[in-house]
């Protein structure tokens, strides 16, 4: 196939040869010598060469197809085989689009490279035939320009690939964020999303700058190899004519440069420089193995290190957070450790910062001081994203099937048996049966608030995140259904549970309870807190006597799961206003203390229900007023 391609390309070499040679002979032997018929004959020969070359070009395309199709077939077999073997969902895109891009781009590269080689050969042979001096003028800058392009090809292609990847990354981010602006605002993640987009824009800007700097070499190569020979021919024309070069030969040399060498070099530089990078990107993605990290261009993908053994599930070290540089801190100098498998409840008046604490643990907020770690990793890092899941009061349920809603947070396939077992554990089985099974369609607006909460809870239960954060996520369930769901999460193997409690019964089920009372906090068991915290006694409805410590004995950060820290007398910042002692509705003006959701998936790929207070209740549920 390669030999046949070369043989048909020889016709193009002949046509290029006649471009300048026939023109020179037509001038020297014909028109300038007063023999018009000879001049017209040479021009006619050049025209016949164009017709013959056109026929050869058609045959060249057939030969290129025979060369390219085997590459396409190889890629198709590889993509289909991996899709069947690994259940790779991206195989359809690779098969229908990326394989075709690889085939077309490879064909373009073959045509451009072949055209330059045979065109340059025809032109150089023609120059030597007209006058060897012409070859000495044209060949050196041509070789220098090609050499400069070859030297810059690899770094230029690498930087162009980085630019394309950065551009695709921004497009992907905007495609996710733009439809989900409502979710971003609801989650209080505007700053995080803006910072992430800023990083993408900065990366593309840097890549564009590097590409532009290296692109100067491409322009220099084209100017040196294609335009400098023309300038040299014009500058040295008197010298060449004095040394026996005929006017026709000089005109033929100019034709070789302007009609053959310059266009061929231009196509080579722009075609090979752009299409080569595109082909490299596509081939890298087509041959990428699912489950392996996709490496950045020119870099080895870093492997995520496993979590250190023995690290607690959650650790806050001297954390302080405020909603502005001049605002009073909502959380001040808070230190807390929750061991793996622990069960912590967080109680306190409305607006005191419970949901803010959940947002800090979920990575939605960045503390002004201190560090939050999940499984030994910074909560703001990518390593911690899949290790925690936050279920808010406003349950997110999207249109689709029950199965799609429940397995949304899992990257691997989930069997029906596992989904049904999770539903039984959390208490969703009755809802699934009423809807018609796992394959039944879900209409969020047709579900009660309690049913939506059960779906969201089961989705989090099915996820592989070991740390579950329930931010009043059971407020629309009755006490029995709430207890069942919380006990299911607490019993998950290797699971850790943190509950923002809206009922005191929920707090009593926890191993330890964190009482938030403005600046001062206490952590301990139910019995210990009844002795040490007036606020907790008030929330519990137990007004027994208590020994209080003096203000001089208070400690703002004496929090540990090993026992309560007696931080002195404490009074609620706001009075409890519901029957259970905790108002689940954030106070007015307390920005950021609403519900949030973390799905360790791109923001915006979820559908918010339109009416969370529809007043309906499923069996075993109660609407929380």
C-alpha positions in Angstrom: 0.0 0.0 0.0 2.8 2.4 0.8 4.6 1.5 -2.4 1.4 2.1 -4.5 0.9 5.4 -2.7 4.5 6.4 -3.6 4.1 5.4 -7.2 1.0 7.4 -7.8 2.6 10.4 -6.0 5.3 10.5 -8.6 2.7 12.0 -11.0 2.4 14.9 -8.6 6.2 15.3 -8.7 6.1 15.4 -12.5 3.5 18.1 -12.5 5.5 20.2 -10.0 8.6 19.8 -12.1 6.7 21.1 -15.2 5.3 24.1 -13.2 8.7 25.9 -13.4 10.6 24.0 -16.1 7.9 24.4 -18.8 7.5 28.1 -17.9 11.2 28.7 -18.2 11.4 26.9 -21.6 8.3 28.8 -22.8 10.1 32.1 -22.1 13.6 31.3 -23.1 13.0 29.1 -26.1 9.6 30.5 -27.2 8.3 33.9 -26.4 11.7 35.7 -25.8 13.1 34.0 -28.9 10.2 35.1 -31.0 8.8 31.6 -31.4 5.3 31.8 -30.0 4.4 28.3 -31.1 7.2 26.8 -29.0 6.2 28.9 -26.0 2.5 27.8 -26.3 3.7 24.2 -26.7 5.6 24.3 -23.4 2.6 25.9 -21.7 0.4 23.1 -23.2 2.7 20.5 -21.8 2.4 22.1 -18.3 -1.4 21.9 -18.7 -1.3 18.3 -19.6 0.9 17.7 -16.5 -1.9 19.2 -14.4 -4.5 16.8 -15.9 -2.2 13.8 -15.4 -1.5 14.9 -11.8 -5.2 15.3 -11.1 -5.7 11.7 -12.2 -2.8 10.6 -9.9 -4.3 12.5 -7.0 -7.5 10.5 -7.3 -5.5 7.3 -7.1 -3.6 8.7 -4.2 -6.8 9.1 -2.2 -7.7 5.4 -2.8 -4.2 4.4 -1.7 -4.5 6.5 1.5 -7.9 4.9 2.2 -6.3 1.5 2.0 -3.6 2.6 4.4 -5.9 4.3 6.9 -8.8 1.8 7.1 -6.7 -0.9 8.9 -5.9 1.7 11.6 -9.6 2.4 12.0 -10.4 -1.3 12.2 -7.7 -1.9 14.9 -9.1 0.9 17.0 -12.7 -0.3 16.6 -11.8 -3.8 17.7 -9.9 -2.4 20.7 -12.8 -0.1 21.8 -15.5 -2.7 21.3 -13.5 -5.4 23.0 -12.8 -3.2 26.0 -16.5 -2.1 26.1 -17.7 -5.6 26.3 -15.0 -6.7 28.7 -15.1 -3.7 31.1 -18.7 -2.4 30.6 -17.2 0.9 29.6 -20.0 3.4 29.1 -17.7 5.8 27.2 -17.2 3.2 24.4 -20.1 4.6 22.4 -18.5 8.0 22.2 -15.1 6.5 21.4 -16.6 4.3 18.7 -18.9 6.8 17.0 -16.8 10.0 17.3 -13.2 9.6 18.5 -12.3 6.7 16.2 -13.5 8.6 13.2 -11.6 11.6 14.3 -8.4 9.5 14.6 -9.0 8.0 11.1 -9.6 11.4 9.4 -6.8 13.1 11.1 -4.3 10.3 10.3 -5.4 10.4 6.7 -4.9 14.2 6.6 -1.4 13.8 8.1 -0.5 11.2 5.4 -1.7 13.4 2.6 0.1 16.6 3.9 3.4 14.8 4.6 3.3 13.0 1.2 2.5 16.1 -0.7 5.4 18.1 0.8 7.9 15.3 0.1 7.0 14.8 -3.5 6.3 18.5 -4.2 9.7 19.5 -2.7 11.4 16.8 -4.7 9.9 18.0 -8.0 10.7 21.6 -7.3 14.3 20.9 -6.3 14.9 18.7 -9.3 13.5 21.4 -11.5 15.7 24.1 -10.0 18.8 22.0 -10.5 17.7 21.3 -14.1 17.3 25.1 -14.8 20.5 26.2 -13.2 22.4 24.7 -10.2 23.0 28.3 -8.9 19.2 28.5 -8.3 19.3 25.5 -6.1 22.1 27.0 -4.0 19.9 30.1 -3.4 16.7 28.3 -2.6 17.7 25.1 -0.9 19.6 26.4 2.2 16.7 28.5 3.6 14.3 25.8 2.8 16.3 23.2 4.7 16.7 25.7 7.6 13.0 26.3 7.8 12.1 22.6 7.8 14.7 21.9 10.4 13.4 24.7 12.7 9.9 23.3 12.3 11.0 19.8 13.2 12.9 21.0 16.3 9.8 22.9 17.5 7.3 20.2 16.6 7.4 18.1 19.8 7.3 20.9 22.3 4.7 22.8 20.2 2.5 19.7 20.0 2.7 19.1 23.7 1.7 22.7 24.5 -1.1 22.6 22.0 -2.4 19.5 23.6 -2.3 21.1 27.0 -4.2 24.1 25.6 -6.9 21.8 24.1 -7.3 19.8 27.3 -7.6 23.0 29.3 -10.2 24.4 26.9 -12.2 21.1 27.0 -11.9 21.2 30.8 -13.5 24.7 31.0 -16.2 23.7 28.6 -17.0 20.6 30.7 -17.1 22.7 33.9 -19.4 25.3 32.4 -21.6 22.6 31.0 -22.1 21.3 34.5 -22.2 24.5 36.5 -24.5 26.6 34.2 -27.6 24.3 34.5 -26.9 23.9 38.2 -26.6 27.5 39.3 -29.6 27.0 41.5 -27.9 24.1 43.2 -24.7 26.0 43.6 -26.6 28.8 45.4 -28.6 26.4 47.5 -25.4 24.7 48.6 -23.6 27.9 49.4 -20.8 26.8 47.0 -20.6 29.9 44.9 -17.0 30.7 46.1 -15.8 27.2 45.6 -17.3 26.9 42.1 -15.9 30.3 41.2 -12.4 29.3 42.5 -12.5 26.1 40.5 -13.5 27.9 37.3 -10.8 30.5 38.0 -8.2 27.7 38.2 -9.4 26.3 34.9 -9.3 29.8 33.2 -5.8 30.4 34.6 -4.6 27.0 33.3 -6.0 27.7 29.8 -4.5 31.2 29.9 -1.1 29.9 30.8 -1.3 27.1 28.2 -2.4 29.7 25.6 0.6 31.9 26.5 3.0 29.0 26.2 1.4 27.9 22.9 1.7 31.5 21.5 5.4 31.7 22.4 6.2 28.4 20.7 3.9 29.4 17.8 6.4 32.1 16.9 8.8 29.4 15.9 6.1 28.0 13.5 5.8 31.4 11.9 9.6 31.8 11.7 9.9 28.3 10.1 7.4 29.3 7.4 9.1 32.6 6.8 12.5 31.1 6.6 11.7 28.1 4.4 9.0 29.5 2.2 9.3 33.3 2.0 13.1 33.9 2.4 13.9 31.9 -0.8 11.7 34.3 -2.8 13.4 37.3 -1.2 16.8 35.9 -1.9 15.9 35.2 -5.6 14.8 38.8 -6.1 17.8 40.2 -4.2 20.3 38.0 -6.1 18.6 38.3 -9.5 21.3 40.6 -11.0 24.1 38.4 -9.7 22.4 35.3 -11.1 21.8 36.9 -14.5 25.4 38.0 -14.7 26.5 34.4 -14.1 24.5 32.9 -17.0 21.1 32.2 -15.4 18.5 33.0 -18.1 15.4 35.2 -17.4 13.2 32.2 -18.1 15.0 30.1 -15.5 14.7 32.9 -12.9 11.0 33.2 -13.5 10.7 29.4 -13.3 12.5 29.4 -10.0 10.1 32.1 -8.6 7.2 29.9 -9.8 8.7 26.9 -8.0 8.9 28.9 -4.8 5.5 30.6 -4.9 3.4 27.9 -6.5 4.9 24.7 -5.1 7.4 25.1 -2.1 5.6 27.8 -0.2 2.1 26.2 -0.3 3.5 22.8 0.5 5.5 24.0 3.4 2.5 26.0 4.7 0.3 22.9 4.6 3.0 20.8 6.3 3.5 23.3 9.2 -0.1 24.0 9.9 -1.4 20.5 9.1 1.2 18.5 11.0 1.4 21.0 13.9 -2.4 21.1 14.5 -3.6 17.7 13.3 -0.7 15.9 15.0 -1.7 17.2 18.4 -5.3 16.4 17.8 -4.4 12.9 16.7 -2.3 12.4 19.8 -5.1 13.5 22.1 -7.7 11.2 20.5 -5.4 8.2 20.4 -4.6 8.7 24.1 -8.3 8.7 25.0 -9.2 5.9 22.7 -6.5 3.7 24.1 -7.1 4.8 27.7 -8.0 2.0 30.1 -11.1 2.6 32.3 -10.3 2.6 36.0 -6.9 4.1 35.5 -6.3 7.8 36.1 -6.1 9.7 32.8 -2.7 11.4 32.9 -2.2 15.1 32.2 -0.3 15.8 28.9 3.4 15.1 29.4 3.0 14.1 33.0 2.5 10.8 34.8 -0.8 10.6 36.6 -0.4 10.6 40.3 -1.9 7.7 42.1 -4.1 8.4 45.2 -2.4 7.2 48.3 -4.5 5.1 50.6 -5.8 6.6 53.8 -3.3 6.2 56.7 -4.3 3.3 59.1 -5.6 4.4 62.5 -6.6 7.9 61.4 -10.0 9.0 62.8 -12.9 9.3 60.6 -13.3 13.0 61.3 -10.9 15.5 63.0 -11.2 19.2 63.5 -8.2 21.1 64.8 -8.7 24.6 66.2 -11.3 25.4 63.5 -12.6 29.0 63.3 -15.1 30.1 60.7 -17.0 33.4 60.0 -19.1 34.5 57.1 -16.9 37.5 56.4 -13.7 39.2 57.6 -15.6 41.5 60.0 -18.3 39.1 61.0 -18.4 37.3 64.4 -17.2 33.7 64.1 -19.9 31.2 63.9 -17.5 28.5 64.9 -14.5 29.5 67.1 -11.4 27.4 67.9 -13.3 24.1 67.7 -11.3 20.9 68.1 -13.1 17.6 67.7 -12.3 14.0 67.0 -14.7 11.3 65.8 -13.2 7.8 65.6 -14.0 5.3 62.8 -17.3 3.7 63.5 -18.4 6.5 65.9 -21.8 8.1 66.1 -21.9 11.8 67.0 -25.0 14.0 67.4 -24.8 17.8 67.2 -27.5 19.8 69.0 -28.1 23.4 69.7 -30.5 26.3 69.1 -31.4 27.3 65.6 -28.8 29.6 63.9 -26.1 28.5 66.3 -23.9 27.0 63.5 -24.9 23.4 63.3 -25.3 23.4 59.5 -22.3 25.5 59.2 -20.3 22.8 61.0 -21.8 20.3 58.6 -20.7 22.5 55.6 -17.2 22.7 57.0 -17.0 18.9 57.3 -18.4 18.5 53.9 -15.9 20.8 52.4 -18.4 23.5 51.3 -16.8 26.1 53.5 -13.1 26.7 54.1 -12.2 27.5 57.7 -10.5 30.8 58.4 -8.2 29.1 60.8 -7.6 25.4 61.6 -7.8 22.2 59.6 -10.7 19.8 58.9 -9.6 16.2 58.0 -11.8 13.3 56.8 -10.1 10.0 57.0 -6.7 11.7 57.6 -7.0 13.8 54.4 -7.8 17.5 54.1 -11.5 17.9 53.5 -10.7 20.4 50.7 -8.6 17.9 48.8 -9.9 15.5 46.0 -8.8 12.5 48.2 -11.6 13.3 50.7 -14.4 13.8 48.2 -15.5 10.2 48.1 -15.1 9.7 51.8 -18.1 11.8 53.0 -21.6 12.3 52.0 -23.9 15.1 53.3 -27.7 14.5 53.3 -29.6 17.8 53.9 -33.1 18.5 55.0 -34.1 19.5 51.5 -33.8 16.1 49.9 -32.6 16.0 46.3 -34.5 13.5 44.0 -34.2 13.7 40.2 -36.4 12.4 37.4 -35.4 8.9 36.4 -35.9 5.4 37.8 -35.7 4.4 41.5 -32.5 2.5 40.7 -30.9 5.5 39.1 -31.6 7.6 42.1 -30.3 5.0 44.6 -27.0 4.2 42.7 -26.2 7.8 41.8 -23.3 8.2 44.2 -21.7 4.9 43.2 -19.1 4.8 40.4 -19.3 1.0 40.1 -22.3 -1.2 39.2 -24.7 -2.0 42.0 -26.8 -5.1 42.0 -30.5 -5.2 42.8 -29.9 -7.3 45.9 -27.7 -4.7 47.4 -30.1 -1.9 46.6 -33.1 -3.8 48.1 -31.1 -4.7 51.2 -30.2 -1.0 51.7 -33.8 0.0 51.2 -34.9 -2.5 53.8 -32.3 -1.2 56.3 -33.3 2.4 55.9 -37.0 1.9 55.6 -37.6 2.6 51.9 -39.0 -0.8 50.9 -42.6 0.2 51.2 -42.1 3.2 49.0 -40.3 1.1 46.3 -43.2 -1.4 46.3 -45.7 1.4 46.0 -43.9 2.9 43.0 -43.5 -0.4 41.3 -40.0 -1.6 41.9 -36.5 -0.4 41.2 -37.2 0.1 37.6 -40.2 2.4 38.2 -40.1 6.0 37.2 -39.7 8.7 39.8 -41.5 12.0 39.7 -40.1 14.2 42.4 -43.1 16.4 42.7 -45.4 13.4 43.2 -43.5 12.3 46.3 -44.0 13.5 49.8 -41.2 15.2 51.6 -40.7 12.2 53.8 -40.5 9.8 50.8 -37.9 12.1 49.2 -35.9 12.0 52.4 -36.0 8.2 52.5 -34.7 8.1 48.9 -31.9 10.5 49.6 -31.0 8.6 52.8 -30.9 5.2 50.9 -28.8 6.8 48.2 -26.3 7.9 50.8 -26.4 4.5 52.5 -25.6 2.8 49.1 -22.7 5.2 48.5 -19.2 4.1 49.3 -18.5 7.1 51.5 -17.7 5.9 55.0 -18.6 9.2 56.7 -22.3 10.1 56.6 -23.5 13.6 57.6 -27.2 13.9 58.3 -28.2 17.6 58.5 -31.7 17.3 59.8 -32.2 14.8 57.0 -35.0 12.9 58.8 -37.1 15.9 59.9 -40.0 14.8 57.7 -40.1 11.2 59.2 -41.9 10.2 62.3 -39.7 9.1 65.3 -39.9 5.4 64.5 -38.8 5.8 60.9 -36.1 8.3 62.0 -34.7 5.8 64.5 -34.7 3.0 61.9 -32.8 5.1 59.4 -30.2 6.4 61.9 -29.6 2.9 63.4 -29.0 1.6 59.8 -26.4 4.2 59.2 -24.8 3.6 62.6 -24.6 -0.1 61.8 -22.9 0.2 58.4 -19.7 -1.8 58.4 -16.8 0.7 58.8 -19.3 3.6 58.7 -19.2 6.7 60.8 -22.3 8.9 61.4 -22.7 12.5 62.3 -26.2 13.7 62.9 -27.5 17.3 63.1 -30.3 16.4 65.5 -33.7 18.0 65.5 -35.1 15.7 68.1 -33.6 14.9 71.5 -34.3 11.2 70.9 -31.9 11.4 67.9 -29.2 12.7 70.2 -29.8 10.0 72.8 -29.1 7.3 70.2 -25.6 8.7 69.6 -22.4 7.6 71.3 -21.4 11.2 72.0 -23.2 14.5 71.7 -21.8 17.8 70.7 -23.7 20.8 72.2 -23.2 24.1 70.4 -23.9 27.1 72.5 -22.3 30.1 70.7 -18.7 30.5 71.7 -18.7 27.5 74.1 -19.2 23.9 73.2 -19.4 20.6 75.1 -19.0 17.0 74.0 -20.0 14.0 76.0 -22.6 11.3 76.6 -26.2 12.1 77.4 -25.7 11.5 81.1 -22.5 13.6 81.2 -24.1 16.5 79.4 -27.2 16.5 81.7 -24.7 17.2 84.5 -22.5 19.7 82.7 -24.7 21.7 80.2 -27.7 23.8 81.2 -28.5 24.2 77.6 -28.6 20.5 77.0 -30.9 20.1 80.0 -33.2 22.7 78.6 -33.2 21.0 75.2 -33.9 17.7 76.9 -36.7 19.0 79.0 -34.8 18.0 82.1 -34.4 20.9 84.6 -32.7 19.1 87.4 -30.0 20.7 89.6 -26.5 20.9 88.4 -23.1 21.9 89.7 -21.8 24.7 87.4 -18.2 25.7 87.1 -17.0 29.3 87.4 -16.2 31.4 84.4 -12.5 31.3 85.2 -12.6 27.5 84.6 -14.0 27.8 81.1 -12.0 26.4 78.2 -13.1 27.4 74.6 -11.6 24.3 72.9 -11.7 21.5 75.5 -13.6 19.1 73.2 -12.8 15.4 73.0 -14.7 12.1 72.6 -12.9 10.9 75.7 -15.3 12.9 77.9 -17.1 16.2 78.3 -15.1 19.4 78.8 -16.7 21.5 81.5 -16.7 24.9 79.9 -18.8 26.5 82.6 -22.3 27.9 82.7 -24.0 28.1 79.3 -27.3 29.6 78.3 -29.0 29.2 74.9 -28.4 31.9 72.4 -32.0 31.4 71.2 -34.9 29.8 73.0 -36.1 26.4 71.7 -39.4 26.8 69.9 -40.7 23.3 69.0 -41.9 20.4 71.0 -38.6 18.6 70.8 -36.5 21.5 72.0 -34.7 22.2 68.7 -36.0 24.4 65.9 -34.8 22.9 62.6 -35.5 26.1 60.6 -32.5 28.5 60.3 -33.1 31.9 61.8 -33.5 34.9 59.5 -30.3 36.5 58.2 -28.1 33.6 59.2 -26.5 33.0 55.8 -25.0 29.6 55.2 -26.9 27.9 58.0 -29.3 26.2 55.6 -29.2 22.7 54.2 -26.4 21.7 51.9 -25.7 18.7 49.8 -22.4 17.0 48.8 -22.7 14.3 46.2 -19.0 13.9 45.3 -20.1 14.4 41.7 -20.0 17.6 39.6 -22.3 20.3 41.0 -25.4 20.7 38.9 -26.2 17.1 37.9 -29.2 16.9 40.2 -32.7 18.0 40.0 -34.3 20.0 42.8 -37.9 19.3 43.6 -40.2 22.3 43.3 -42.2 21.9 46.5 -40.6 20.5 49.6 -43.5 21.4 51.8 -46.3 19.7 50.0 -47.9 18.5 53.2 -48.1 14.9 52.1 -46.8 12.0 54.2 -46.2 8.4 53.4 -46.8 5.5 55.8 -44.5 5.7 58.8 -43.8 9.4 58.1 -44.8 12.7 59.7 -44.5 16.2 58.3 -42.4 18.3 60.6 -44.0 21.6 61.3 
